[in-house]
Amino acid sequence: MPYDNNSQLPEPVKQALQSESERTRFRGAFNACMYDNNGDETRCFRVGYAAARKAKSSELPVSKALVAA
């Protein structure tokens, strides 16, 4: 299920991702994956966590395109 905002993320995701930018990056990647992969949640959680790790390591600003996805 796609998430409209970070407060809708599951508690384990919120606990694993401390910063709002990590959560936003996770949410954007997860939502995009859900649309592209016919709702395969397992795959999309992996994609989301990978995107969040990249956000954490680079600390780049979050793209508005990712958030809109």
C-alpha positions in Angstrom: 0.0 0.0 0.0 1.5 3.4 -1.0 1.9 5.9 1.8 0.7 9.5 1.5 3.0 10.9 4.2 5.7 9.8 6.7 3.3 9.4 9.6 1.6 6.5 7.8 4.8 4.5 7.6 4.8 1.3 9.8 6.4 1.6 13.2 9.4 -0.7 12.4 10.3 1.6 9.5 10.0 4.7 11.7 12.2 3.1 14.3 14.8 2.0 11.8 14.9 5.4 10.0 15.6 8.2 12.4 15.7 11.3 10.2 12.8 12.7 8.2 14.9 12.8 5.1 15.5 9.0 5.3 11.8 8.3 5.9 10.9 10.6 2.9 13.4 8.9 0.7 12.1 5.5 1.8 8.5 6.5 1.1 9.2 7.9 -2.3 11.2 4.8 -3.4 8.6 2.4 -1.8 5.7 4.1 -3.5 7.4 4.2 -6.9 8.3 0.5 -6.6 4.7 -0.4 -5.7 3.4 1.3 -8.9 6.1 -0.3 -11.0 6.1 -3.8 -9.6 2.4 -4.6 -9.2 2.4 -4.3 -5.4 5.2 -6.6 -4.5 5.6 -5.3 -0.9 8.6 -7.5 -0.1 10.6 -6.1 -3.0 9.5 -2.6 -2.3 10.5 -2.6 1.3 14.0 -3.6 0.2 14.0 -0.9 -2.4 12.9 1.7 0.2 15.5 0.7 2.7 18.2 0.9 0.0 17.1 4.4 -0.9 17.1 5.4 2.7 20.6 4.1 3.2 21.8 6.2 0.3 20.1 9.3 1.7 21.8 8.7 5.0 25.2 8.2 3.4 25.0 11.1 1.1 22.8 13.5 3.0 21.7 15.0 -0.3 18.5 17.0 -0.3 15.4 14.9 -1.1 14.1 15.4 -4.6 10.6 16.7 -5.0 10.1 14.1 -7.7 10.7 11.3 -5.3 8.3 12.7 -2.8 5.5 13.0 -5.4 5.9 9.4 -6.4 
